[in-house]
Amino acid sequence: MAGFSCFVFIVFISRCYSLRSSYTAAVVNYLHIYADYPKELFKENVEQYVNLMRNASREYADIIVFPEYGLVDLYTIYSAVDKNITELEKYSSYIPEPSEKVVPCEDSKYQKYEQQLVEISCAARIHAIYTVINLPEKAINKDTGEMEFYNTNAILDKSGTVIAKFRKINLSEEPFFEPGTEIVTFTTDFNVTFGIFTCFDLLFQYPALDILSGTNVTDIIFPTAWYSKTPFIQGLSIQHGYAKSKGVNMLVSALQEPDNSDGGSAIYLSDGSIAEAFITNKRESRVLIHDVPIVKTRAPSTCETFNKTIKKSSQKEEFRDIDNFPLKRDTTTGYIYESLGKRGKTLTRVCTDNEDFCCIFNITVDNSSVPKPDYGHRITIYKGLTSYGSKILGGIRVCALVACLNETEESCGFRTNTSHKSAKFKSIEIQAVVDITNDTHNQPSTLKADLTPVSDYVYCETMISESKMKIKMAITSPQDSLVTFGIYGRMYGLDALQEDIAAATALPVEKGVLNVGIIIAIVCVSTLLLVVTAVILWKFCTKFD
């Protein structure tokens, strides 16, 4: 009887646990510790990871997410590969296939897995916490028998078992890694189905959009070492835009390397609000912990709620040192700019030269708010290619309000390093009608001078035909210190490699023909000069005689 009662009690507790309305998430904004040798490198960083896992478990966190390149930094990998690609093996680990249900913590007998994976597996078990880590993975190619390397996220459950692993698909300046090929999702014991992808993957249809196609994914895990650029691809800005437009909870863990414009971790909620967001210029690690509502389905904002004020951000206001945070400016060559109306009211329609993309801006400024603002603002639109790193050109379309430091277009999209005073906007509404196909994506792009996204605004998309969509976004409370507020669209079908564009636009000149032409020209000119010289000499000699 006692045994039966115990069984009933366990079933009851399990049932209650599965009916939870929220889970507690921890994301780590992590400052990597450098060391000269692999063993020392892993010892220092794994020790920090285990301490952070312990602290998160004390706050009853169900899951903790660590960033891309947290255990092994990119600089160390480049240095190792410069010596020999085989050196990368010292910094990598075999990661078991999830189907094998391996607990690396129990691997002391076979010692197949590296110590860093074993220790984190043990910590996940001790603290009963789902754990996501990023590390270089080594694997044997079954066809060639050669060693291959991947940028991989390993997901461990509360028993320390590897239940999923994701290999980064879209690599950025990582020639030593093989690209992954598979979309990965997993379901936890608190009944949430997560999708996961890494850093640069966010900018591409596969996996960032396809992971939401035909699945019950409601939450996204995003480890990153994001290299921020203003005005449109600063880390927190583009992350929040994705989460808000897709109606997902999103757990973002970033590498804290402010010298390289890396940093900015957050927990975004499916209703578009920002539960936690943190960015700093200080060299420090920080754990963000927050309860995340469990949602049954994704819920992107609709235009039916466009005139209603959305739930305001619940993120904590705190001092964050972001002065002098180094930022690069995104390429904005070819953008069309227009000034705001001089009387504080702007209502205008701006189109590209061939009018295949137009945006409507309705903006009201409180001109009395700041006598001498640090920023002016302009409206801008663009449709075309932009550079994503040194190799890839991405197709984008943009309509936005952006800050400018002075009267020149070249100053637009920057922010000042210290003071951030700007005019206050009473209202901003932006509309665009866009062509849509299966390979397009649109999202809001917002950024304040403190490098966090705007939280008080609405964004919605409405189908008006099979091939056309109307997009609207507007602030729901007055805003100042804006760097960016607008719509950022991706047109994946236009993407290209830099070398392909260079080859396509190069003049079709055959070097052999060019060289022959030059030789003929030189011979002709030389002959003419000789003839002229001979005639002059002949006349001179004749006169002398």
VOMI-652282 format. One record per residue (C-alpha): chain; x, y, z; residue number from 1. Coordinates in nm, 4 decimals, padded with zeros to 6 digits, m for minus. Layout:
% VOMI-652282
 chaine        x        y        z num
      A        X        Y        Z NUM
...
This chain:
% VOMI-652282
 chaine        x        y        z num
      A  00.0000  00.0000  00.0000   1
      A  00.2824  00.2352  00.0902   2
      A  00.4512  00.1581 m00.2441   3
      A  00.1303  00.2330 m00.4343   4
      A  00.0873  00.5615 m00.2463   5
      A  00.4447  00.6575 m00.3306   6
      A  00.3805  00.5784 m00.6983   7
      A  00.0644  00.7914 m00.7006   8
      A  00.2527  01.0779 m00.5359   9
      A  00.5308  01.0635 m00.7984  10
      A  00.2757  01.0586 m01.0813  11
      A  00.0951  01.3535 m00.9233  12
      A  00.4156  01.5576 m00.8899  13
      A  00.5171  01.4750 m01.2484  14
      A  00.1756  01.5755 m01.3761  15
      A  00.1871  01.9066 m01.1907  16
      A  00.5379  01.9715 m01.3231  17
      A  00.4250  01.9122 m01.6803  18
      A  00.1395  02.1622 m01.6357  19
      A  00.3670  02.4488 m01.5386  20
      A  00.2877  02.7885 m01.6890  21
      A  00.6501  02.9036 m01.7068  22
      A  01.0103  02.7917 m01.6828  23
      A  01.3173  02.9732 m01.5511  24
      A  01.5893  03.0508 m01.8038  25
      A  01.9473  03.1654 m01.7493  26
      A  02.1605  03.3141 m02.0262  27
      A  02.5269  03.4006 m01.9809  28
      A  02.6964  03.7112 m02.1159  29
      A  03.0392  03.5504 m02.0873  30
      A  03.3899  03.6986 m02.0751  31
      A  03.6236  03.4282 m02.2054  32
      A  03.9444  03.3562 m02.0122  33
      A  04.2555  03.3245 m02.2301  34
      A  04.5400  03.0789 m02.1717  35
      A  04.8408  02.9586 m02.3711  36
      A  04.7798  02.5839 m02.3596  37
      A  04.4654  02.3734 m02.4169  38
      A  04.4603  02.2089 m02.0747  39
      A  04.4970  02.5417 m01.8946  40
      A  04.2403  02.7090 m02.1252  41
      A  03.9738  02.4482 m02.0546  42
      A  04.0513  02.4299 m01.6840  43
      A  03.9956  02.8053 m01.6371  44
      A  03.6801  02.8329 m01.8489  45
      A  03.5139  02.5089 m01.7392  46
      A  03.5636  02.6158 m01.3775  47
      A  03.3785  02.9407 m01.4562  48
      A  03.1022  02.7512 m01.6375  49
      A  03.0480  02.5151 m01.3446  50
      A  03.0325  02.8081 m01.0991  51
      A  02.7751  02.9843 m01.3168  52
      A  02.5703  02.6641 m01.3434  53
      A  02.5770  02.6299 m00.9643  54
      A  02.4625  02.9893 m00.9170  55
      A  02.1840  02.9504 m01.1749  56
      A  02.0587  02.6324 m01.0071  57
      A  02.0348  02.8202 m00.6773  58
      A  01.7925  03.0530 m00.8565  59
      A  01.5961  02.7442 m00.9673  60
      A  01.6906  02.7842 m01.3333  61
      A  01.5648  02.5016 m01.5533  62
      A  01.8028  02.5767 m01.8411  63
      A  02.1274  02.7688 m01.8840  64
      A  02.2726  02.8823 m02.2178  65
      A  02.6403  02.9625 m02.2801  66
      A  02.7674  03.1588 m02.5831  67
      A  02.9466  03.0726 m02.9033  68
      A  03.3256  03.0507 m02.8571  69
      A  03.2930  03.0636 m02.4797  70
      A  03.5139  02.7651 m02.4041  71
      A  03.7553  02.8133 m02.6948  72
      A  03.7949  03.1571 m02.8485  73
      A  03.8291  03.2282 m03.2191  74
      A  04.1742  03.3849 m03.1785  75
      A  04.3106  03.0655 m03.0230  76
      A  04.1598  02.8546 m03.3019  77
      A  04.3154  03.0735 m03.5723  78
      A  04.6531  03.0561 m03.3968  79
      A  04.6327  02.6771 m03.3753  80
      A  04.5276  02.6359 m03.7384  81
      A  04.8087  02.8671 m03.8548  82
      A  05.0519  02.6096 m03.7204  83
      A  04.8675  02.3106 m03.8631  84
      A  04.5044  02.2135 m03.9030  85
      A  04.5716  01.9073 m03.6889  86
      A  04.6422  02.1413 m03.3950  87
      A  04.2684  02.2080 m03.3843  88
      A  04.2191  01.8537 m03.2585  89
      A  04.3715  01.9571 m02.9241  90
      A  04.0906  02.2087 m02.8748  91
      A  03.8068  01.9842 m02.9937  92
      A  03.5982  01.7048 m02.8494  93
      A  03.4011  01.4135 m02.9832  94
      A  03.0331  01.4713 m02.9103  95
      A  02.8085  01.1640 m02.8961  96
      A  02.5086  01.1280 m03.1233  97
      A  02.1885  01.2109 m02.9337  98
      A  02.0360  00.8778 m03.0405  99
      A  02.3016  00.6984 m02.8341 100
      A  02.1786  00.8667 m02.5118 101
      A  02.5338  00.8963 m02.3794 102
      A  02.6171  01.0601 m02.0459 103
      A  02.9779  01.1862 m02.0866 104
      A  03.0020  01.2112 m01.7072 105
      A  02.9976  00.8289 m01.6981 106
      A  03.2777  00.7996 m01.9542 107
      A  03.5633  00.7478 m01.7079 108
      A  03.6090  00.3886 m01.8245 109
      A  03.6458  00.4510 m02.1992 110
      A  03.7729  00.8108 m02.1884 111
      A  03.6363  00.8803 m02.5352 112
      A  03.5224  01.2344 m02.4569 113
      A  03.7373  01.5306 m02.3592 114
      A  03.7464  01.6485 m01.9993 115
      A  03.5618  01.9737 m02.0730 116
      A  03.2534  01.7848 m02.1943 117
      A  03.2751  01.5321 m01.9118 118
      A  03.2923  01.7973 m01.6376 119
      A  03.0030  02.0002 m01.7756 120
      A  02.7967  01.6826 m01.8107 121
      A  02.8650  01.6069 m01.4439 122
      A  02.7699  01.9621 m01.3428 123
      A  02.4440  01.9395 m01.5388 124
      A  02.3623  01.6203 m01.3486 125
      A  02.4630  01.7543 m01.0065 126
      A  02.2632  02.0749 m01.0472 127
      A  01.9777  01.9168 m01.2469 128
      A  01.9838  02.1847 m01.5159 129
      A  01.9517  02.1704 m01.8948 130
      A  02.2789  02.3061 m02.0314 131
      A  02.3735  02.4404 m02.3759 132
      A  02.7425  02.4794 m02.4557 133
      A  02.9313  02.5644 m02.7746 134
      A  03.2620  02.4007 m02.8566 135
      A  03.4668  02.2764 m03.1524 136
      A  03.3596  01.9221 m03.2400 137
      A  03.5850  01.6665 m03.4062 138
      A  03.4413  01.3802 m03.6056 139
      A  03.5627  01.1148 m03.8464 140
      A  03.4249  01.1392 m04.1987 141
      A  03.2748  00.7967 m04.2697 142
      A  03.3530  00.8173 m04.6422 143
      A  03.7094  00.9499 m04.6360 144
      A  03.8230  00.8450 m04.2889 145
      A  03.9627  01.1950 m04.2352 146
      A  03.9139  01.4157 m03.9313 147
      A  03.6610  01.6984 m03.9685 148
      A  03.5759  01.9864 m03.7381 149
      A  03.2468  02.1643 m03.6668 150
      A  03.1248  02.4653 m03.4699 151
      A  02.8792  02.2740 m03.2498 152
      A  02.6275  02.3372 m02.9733 153
      A  02.5801  02.0420 m02.7387 154
      A  02.2585  02.0222 m02.5357 155
      A  02.2612  01.8220 m02.2135 156
      A  01.9552  01.7388 m02.0046 157
      A  01.9259  01.7317 m01.6249 158
      A  02.0914  01.3905 m01.6080 159
      A  02.3941  01.5098 m01.8074 160
      A  02.2860  01.3179 m02.1196 161
      A  02.3593  01.4662 m02.4626 162
      A  02.0060  01.4922 m02.6038 163
      A  02.0804  01.7110 m02.9090 164
      A  02.3635  01.8768 m03.0961 165
      A  02.3567  02.1468 m03.3617 166
      A  02.6372  02.2140 m03.6079 167
      A  02.6481  02.5757 m03.7282 168
      A  02.5262  02.5887 m04.0869 169
      A  02.6250  02.9371 m04.2071 170
      A  02.9902  02.9876 m04.1209 171
      A  03.1429  03.3353 m04.1011 172
      A  03.5195  03.3676 m04.1455 173
      A  03.5582  03.0091 m04.0166 174
      A  03.7332  02.8201 m04.3010 175
      A  03.8596  02.5468 m04.0696 176
      A  03.5050  02.4226 m03.9900 177
      A  03.2705  02.2159 m04.2036 178
      A  02.9161  02.3551 m04.2302 179
      A  02.6371  02.1674 m04.0606 180
      A  02.3406  02.0487 m04.2661 181
      A  02.0579  01.9707 m04.0235 182
      A  01.7944  02.1727 m03.8413 183
      A  01.7758  02.0691 m03.4751 184
      A  01.4940  02.0868 m03.2208 185
      A  01.4451  01.9204 m02.8814 186
      A  01.1716  01.8985 m02.6172 187
      A  01.2279  01.9343 m02.2438 188
      A  01.0550  01.7768 m01.9436 189
      A  00.8739  02.1070 m01.8854 190
      A  00.7007  02.0631 m02.2234 191
      A  00.8758  02.3288 m02.4304 192
      A  01.0074  02.2534 m02.7781 193
      A  01.3209  02.4529 m02.8532 194
      A  01.4871  02.5288 m03.1837 195
      A  01.8555  02.6159 m03.1847 196
      A  02.0962  02.7862 m03.4225 197
      A  02.4187  02.9863 m03.3916 198
      A  02.5181  03.3480 m03.4585 199
      A  02.5436  03.4046 m03.8393 200
      A  02.2622  03.1523 m03.8943 201
      A  02.0173  03.4232 m03.7834 202
      A  02.0625  03.6069 m04.1134 203
      A  01.9646  03.3156 m04.3372 204
      A  01.6449  03.1338 m04.4269 205
      A  01.8025  02.7979 m04.3486 206
      A  01.7819  02.7522 m04.0549 207
      A  01.6369  03.0763 m03.9036 208
      A  01.3036  03.0617 m04.0890 209
      A  01.2849  02.6974 m04.1868 210
      A  01.3149  02.5882 m03.8249 211
      A  00.9710  02.7431 m03.7669 212
      A  00.8129  02.5808 m04.0711 213
      A  00.5764  02.2970 m03.9879 214
      A  00.7098  02.2469 m03.6351 215
      A  00.5799  02.3147 m03.2875 216
      A  00.8874  02.5205 m03.1953 217
      A  00.7885  02.8079 m02.9661 218
      A  01.1265  02.8972 m02.8140 219
      A  01.4649  02.9653 m02.9736 220
      A  01.8114  02.9189 m02.8208 221
      A  02.0747  03.1432 m02.9754 222
      A  02.4426  03.1183 m02.8696 223
      A  02.6403  03.3937 m03.0431 224
      A  02.9624  03.5889 m03.0730 225
      A  02.7888  03.8673 m03.2647 226
      A  02.9996  04.1371 m03.4304 227
      A  02.7726  04.4421 m03.4067 228
      A  02.7302  04.7115 m03.6705 229
      A  02.4974  05.0079 m03.6734 230
      A  02.2414  05.1028 m03.7852 231
      A  02.0732  04.7684 m03.8655 232
      A  02.2704  04.4677 m03.7439 233
      A  02.3641  04.5544 m03.3878 234
      A  02.3258  04.2365 m03.1806 235
      A  02.0362  04.3119 m02.9451 236
      A  01.8500  04.4984 m03.2180 237
      A  01.8427  04.2206 m03.4759 238
      A  01.7736  03.9531 m03.2143 239
      A  01.4704  04.1363 m03.0761 240
      A  01.3435  04.2051 m03.4273 241
      A  01.3487  03.8339 m03.5076 242
      A  01.1792  03.7324 m03.1814 243
      A  00.9093  03.9991 m03.2125 244
      A  00.8290  03.9321 m03.5780 245
      A  00.8076  03.5563 m03.5244 246
      A  00.6293  03.5567 m03.1878 247
      A  00.8839  03.3329 m03.0118 248
      A  01.0568  03.3302 m02.6763 249
      A  01.4281  03.3695 m02.7448 250
      A  01.7232  03.2962 m02.5145 251
      A  02.0366  03.4785 m02.6324 252
      A  02.3789  03.4139 m02.4811 253
      A  02.6626  03.6290 m02.6160 254
      A  03.0389  03.6296 m02.5903 255
      A  03.1520  03.9397 m02.4003 256
      A  03.4391  04.0850 m02.6059 257
      A  03.3661  04.4590 m02.6284 258
      A  03.7010  04.5321 m02.7958 259
      A  03.5684  04.3352 m03.0939 260
      A  03.2169  04.4837 m03.0750 261
      A  03.0949  04.1536 m02.9255 262
      A  02.8433  04.1475 m02.6424 263
      A  02.4763  04.1754 m02.5611 264
      A  02.2675  03.8958 m02.4091 265
      A  01.8926  03.8909 m02.3569 266
      A  01.5728  03.7004 m02.2873 267
      A  01.2927  03.8033 m02.5255 268
      A  00.9319  03.6983 m02.4759 269
      A  00.6841  03.5862 m02.7396 270
      A  00.4565  03.8881 m02.6830 271
      A  00.7338  04.1167 m02.8091 272
      A  00.8484  04.2371 m02.4671 273
      A  01.2052  04.2294 m02.3405 274
      A  01.2356  04.0371 m02.0145 275
      A  01.6098  04.0965 m01.9766 276
      A  01.8689  04.2724 m02.1918 277
      A  02.2271  04.3456 m02.0954 278
      A  02.5203  04.5027 m02.2765 279
      A  02.8268  04.6685 m02.1301 280
      A  03.1691  04.7947 m02.2250 281
      A  03.3153  04.6382 m01.9107 282
      A  03.5124  04.3163 m01.9253 283
      A  03.2875  04.1057 m01.7053 284
      A  03.0539  03.8078 m01.7181 285
      A  02.6880  03.8413 m01.6242 286
      A  02.4054  03.5876 m01.5852 287
      A  02.0522  03.6973 m01.6730 288
      A  01.7752  03.4922 m01.5108 289
      A  01.4047  03.5318 m01.5765 290
      A  01.0804  03.3350 m01.5810 291
      A  00.9616  03.2636 m01.9353 292
      A  00.5934  03.1942 m02.0037 293
      A  00.5257  02.8584 m02.1679 294
      A  00.3269  02.9256 m02.4849 295
      A  00.1345  02.6683 m02.6848 296
      A  00.1824  02.8330 m03.0243 297
      A  00.3816  03.1144 m03.1728 298
      A  00.1983  03.4460 m03.1733 299
      A  00.3380  03.7145 m03.4073 300
      A  00.1747  04.0557 m03.3565 301
      A m00.1255  04.1295 m03.5758 302
      A m00.2634  04.4548 m03.7085 303
      A m00.5801  04.4007 m03.5049 304
      A m00.3841  04.5136 m03.1992 305
      A m00.2001  04.7887 m03.3855 306
      A m00.3711  05.0734 m03.1996 307
      A m00.3336  04.9120 m02.8587 308
      A m00.0378  04.9788 m02.6355 309
      A  00.1654  04.6629 m02.5986 310
      A  00.2952  04.5325 m02.2704 311
      A  00.5927  04.7390 m02.1693 312
      A  00.9325  04.5850 m02.1148 313
      A  00.9863  04.4270 m01.7766 314
      A  01.3636  04.4513 m01.7998 315
      A  01.5383  04.6025 m01.5025 316
      A  01.6729  04.9546 m01.5322 317
      A  02.0331  04.9586 m01.4169 318
      A  02.3573  05.1398 m01.4818 319
      A  02.5421  04.9888 m01.7731 320
      A  02.8738  05.1248 m01.8945 321
      A  02.8218  05.1511 m02.2692 322
      A  03.0091  05.4760 m02.3318 323
      A  03.2855  05.4205 m02.5890 324
      A  03.1544  05.0738 m02.6747 325
      A  03.3270  05.0235 m03.0125 326
      A  03.0874  04.9862 m03.3041 327
      A  03.1371  04.9617 m03.6769 328
      A  02.8987  05.1105 m03.9317 329
      A  02.7206  04.8844 m04.1741 330
      A  02.7664  04.9525 m04.5440 331
      A  02.5019  05.2033 m04.6559 332
      A  02.6259  05.2821 m05.0051 333
      A  02.3371  05.3501 m05.2405 334
      A  02.0832  05.4381 m04.9695 335
      A  01.8348  05.7159 m05.0426 336
      A  01.8094  05.9803 m04.7674 337
      A  01.5555  06.2563 m04.7058 338
      A  01.5398  06.5188 m04.4319 339
      A  01.2545  06.5466 m04.1842 340
      A  00.9991  06.8249 m04.2179 341
      A  01.1191  07.1556 m04.0731 342
      A  00.8062  07.2216 m03.8673 343
      A  00.8187  06.8978 m03.6733 344
      A  00.5772  06.7070 m03.8989 345
      A  00.6784  06.4662 m04.1742 346
      A  00.4343  06.2817 m04.3987 347
      A  00.6023  06.1549 m04.7112 348
      A  00.6363  05.8623 m04.9496 349
      A  00.9883  05.7710 m05.0563 350
      A  01.0702  05.5227 m05.3348 351
      A  01.3740  05.3710 m05.4991 352
      A  01.4698  05.5147 m05.8390 353
      A  01.2664  05.2593 m06.0315 354
      A  00.9838  05.2717 m05.7729 355
      A  00.9858  04.8965 m05.7112 356
      A  01.0053  04.9613 m05.3358 357
      A  00.8342  05.2462 m05.1488 358
      A  00.7871  05.3454 m04.7854 359
      A  00.5475  05.5874 m04.6169 360
      A  00.6690  05.7849 m04.3144 361
      A  00.4415  05.9701 m04.0733 362
      A  00.6551  06.1333 m03.8022 363
      A  00.5931  06.4034 m03.5433 364
      A  00.8793  06.5618 m03.3482 365
      A  00.8621  06.7624 m03.0281 366
      A  01.1047  07.0368 m03.1310 367
      A  01.1052  07.1876 m02.7837 368
      A  01.2370  06.8743 m02.6128 369
      A  01.6138  06.9278 m02.6626 370
      A  01.7523  07.2727 m02.7593 371
      A  02.0803  07.1381 m02.8999 372
      A  02.0521  06.7637 m02.9683 373
      A  02.3534  06.5409 m03.0299 374
      A  02.1680  06.3773 m03.3146 375
      A  01.9804  06.4874 m03.6188 376
      A  01.7625  06.2294 m03.7961 377
      A  01.6834  06.1369 m04.1547 378
      A  01.4574  05.8884 m04.3227 379
      A  01.6211  05.6376 m04.5528 380
      A  01.5272  05.3532 m04.7844 381
      A  01.7288  05.0943 m04.9751 382
      A  01.6797  04.7817 m05.1810 383
      A  01.9819  04.5840 m05.2964 384
      A  02.2877  04.4031 m05.1659 385
      A  02.4831  04.4560 m04.8464 386
      A  02.8071  04.3004 m04.7257 387
      A  02.7926  04.0275 m04.4597 388
      A  03.1597  03.9818 m04.3817 389
      A  03.4257  03.9417 m04.6486 390
      A  03.2533  03.6790 m04.8630 391
      A  02.8747  03.7085 m04.8655 392
      A  02.6454  03.9745 m05.0074 393
      A  02.2943  03.9614 m04.8649 394
      A  01.9816  04.0930 m05.0346 395
      A  01.7995  04.3467 m04.8154 396
      A  01.5276  04.6117 m04.8284 397
      A  01.5127  04.8803 m04.5634 398
      A  01.2927  05.1740 m04.4712 399
      A  01.3865  05.3479 m04.1491 400
      A  01.4434  05.6575 m03.9420 401
      A  01.8134  05.6823 m03.8515 402
      A  02.0237  05.9171 m03.6395 403
      A  02.2913  06.1324 m03.8041 404
      A  02.5785  06.3071 m03.6274 405
      A  02.5839  06.6003 m03.8701 406
      A  02.4431  06.7169 m04.2032 407
      A  02.6291  06.4579 m04.4121 408
      A  02.4795  06.1264 m04.5160 409
      A  02.8068  05.9573 m04.4222 410
      A  02.7387  06.0367 m04.0564 411
      A  02.4010  05.8603 m04.0507 412
      A  02.3737  05.5383 m03.8529 413
      A  02.6366  05.6292 m03.5949 414
      A  02.5939  05.7226 m03.2286 415
      A  02.8008  05.9498 m03.0081 416
      A  03.0305  05.7784 m02.7586 417
      A  02.9103  05.9690 m02.4525 418
      A  02.6155  06.2108 m02.4478 419
      A  02.3048  06.0786 m02.6206 420
      A  02.0598  06.3689 m02.6299 421
      A  01.8196  06.3824 m02.9212 422
      A  01.4838  06.5253 m03.0141 423
      A  01.1807  06.3475 m02.8716 424
      A  00.9494  06.1808 m03.1189 425
      A  00.5803  06.2118 m03.0333 426
      A  00.4874  05.9612 m03.3025 427
      A  00.6542  05.7474 m03.5660 428
      A  00.4624  05.5304 m03.8083 429
      A  00.6226  05.3517 m04.1039 430
      A  00.4409  05.1532 m04.3725 431
      A  00.5589  04.9524 m04.6699 432
      A  00.3953  04.7250 m04.9244 433
      A  00.6376  04.4534 m05.0321 434
      A  00.6503  04.1683 m05.2781 435
      A  00.6731  03.8370 m05.0980 436
      A  00.7975  03.4956 m05.1938 437
      A  00.9047  03.1943 m04.9952 438
      A  01.2541  03.3385 m04.9637 439
      A  01.1833  03.6721 m04.7944 440
      A  01.1676  03.7777 m04.4328 441
      A  01.0835  04.1103 m04.2689 442
      A  01.1351  04.2245 m03.9126 443
      A  01.1514  04.5449 m03.7084 444
      A  01.4876  04.7082 m03.6515 445
      A  01.5117  04.9358 m03.3473 446
      A  01.8028  05.0699 m03.1477 447
      A  01.8478  05.3345 m02.8804 448
      A  02.1697  05.5184 m02.8038 449
      A  02.2208  05.2952 m02.4985 450
      A  02.2489  05.0013 m02.7457 451
      A  01.9239  04.8334 m02.6384 452
      A  01.6161  04.7905 m02.8594 453
      A  01.3008  04.9974 m02.8305 454
      A  01.0341  04.8053 m02.6382 455
      A  00.7252  05.0269 m02.6744 456
      A  00.6126  04.9801 m03.0329 457
      A  00.3859  04.7631 m03.2446 458
      A  00.4750  04.5752 m03.5616 459
      A  00.2419  04.3815 m03.7887 460
      A  00.2199  04.2196 m04.1308 461
      A m00.1008  04.1839 m04.3342 462
      A m00.1443  03.9871 m04.6548 463
      A m00.3215  04.2006 m04.9173 464
      A m00.2816  03.9536 m05.2060 465
      A m00.1000  03.6311 m05.2874 466
      A  00.2146  03.8240 m05.3724 467
      A  00.1864  04.1431 m05.1659 468
      A  00.2133  04.2177 m04.7948 469
      A  00.1610  04.5405 m04.6001 470
      A  00.3959  04.6034 m04.3088 471
      A  00.3283  04.8631 m04.0404 472
      A  00.5146  04.9641 m03.7279 473
      A  00.4690  05.2514 m03.4856 474
      A  00.5866  05.3650 m03.1430 475
      A  00.3302  05.3463 m02.8632 476
      A  00.4956  05.6035 m02.6353 477
      A  00.7236  05.9036 m02.7021 478
      A  01.0837  05.8093 m02.7750 479
      A  01.4134  05.9939 m02.7633 480
      A  01.7782  05.8950 m02.8127 481
      A  01.6837  05.6852 m03.1160 482
      A  01.9570  05.5518 m03.3432 483
      A  01.7332  05.3315 m03.5593 484
      A  01.3623  05.2706 m03.6017 485
      A  01.2414  05.0910 m03.9111 486
      A  01.1767  04.7788 m04.1161 487
      A  01.4642  04.5481 m04.2114 488
      A  01.3821  04.2960 m04.4815 489
      A  01.5842  04.0054 m04.6149 490
      A  01.5554  03.8835 m04.9733 491
      A  01.7414  03.5553 m04.9618 492
      A  01.7021  03.4950 m05.3346 493
      A  01.9366  03.7870 m05.4103 494
      A  02.2203  03.6565 m05.1921 495
      A  02.5527  03.6072 m05.3662 496
      A  02.9200  03.5516 m05.2994 497
      A  03.1501  03.8515 m05.3262 498
      A  03.3721  03.6815 m05.5856 499
      A  03.0719  03.5949 m05.8035 500
      A  02.9619  03.9590 m05.8146 501
      A  03.3176  04.0727 m05.8869 502
      A  03.3462  03.8263 m06.1749 503
      A  03.0062  03.9218 m06.3165 504
      A  03.0784  04.2957 m06.3126 505
      A  03.4353  04.2774 m06.4433 506
      A  03.4920  04.4094 m06.7953 507
      A  03.5183  04.1188 m07.0454 508
      A  03.8621  04.2158 m07.1713 509
      A  04.0888  03.9454 m07.3082 510
      A  04.4401  04.0109 m07.1890 511
      A  04.5961  03.8711 m07.5055 512
      A  04.3991  04.1056 m07.7302 513
      A  04.4723  04.3999 m07.5013 514
      A  04.8441  04.3303 m07.5101 515
      A  04.8507  04.3018 m07.8921 516
      A  04.6623  04.6315 m07.9225 517
      A  04.9094  04.8043 m07.6960 518
      A  05.2053  04.6654 m07.8932 519
      A  05.0551  04.7779 m08.2265 520
      A  04.9910  05.1265 m08.0875 521
      A  05.3479  05.1548 m07.9603 522
      A  05.4884  05.0411 m08.2962 523
      A  05.2714  05.2907 m08.4884 524
      A  05.3660  05.5847 m08.2679 525
      A  05.7334  05.4917 m08.2789 526
      A  05.7266  05.4637 m08.6613 527
      A  05.5551  05.8025 m08.6936 528
      A  05.8148  05.9665 m08.4719 529
      A  06.0977  05.8136 m08.6751 530
      A  05.9446  05.9364 m09.0038 531
      A  05.8954  06.2905 m08.8686 532
      A  06.2506  06.2968 m08.7353 533
      A  06.3893  06.1750 m09.0718 534
      A  06.2003  06.4450 m09.2656 535
      A  06.3260  06.7218 m09.0334 536
      A  06.6850  06.5989 m09.0668 537
      A  06.6553  06.5739 m09.4452 538
      A  06.5249  06.9318 m09.4747 539
      A  06.7958  07.0605 m09.2421 540
      A  07.0749  06.8847 m09.4362 541
      A  06.9355  07.0036 m09.7727 542
      A  06.9297  07.3661 m09.6539 543
      A  07.2832  07.3351 m09.5247 544
      A  07.4043  07.2086 m09.8650 545
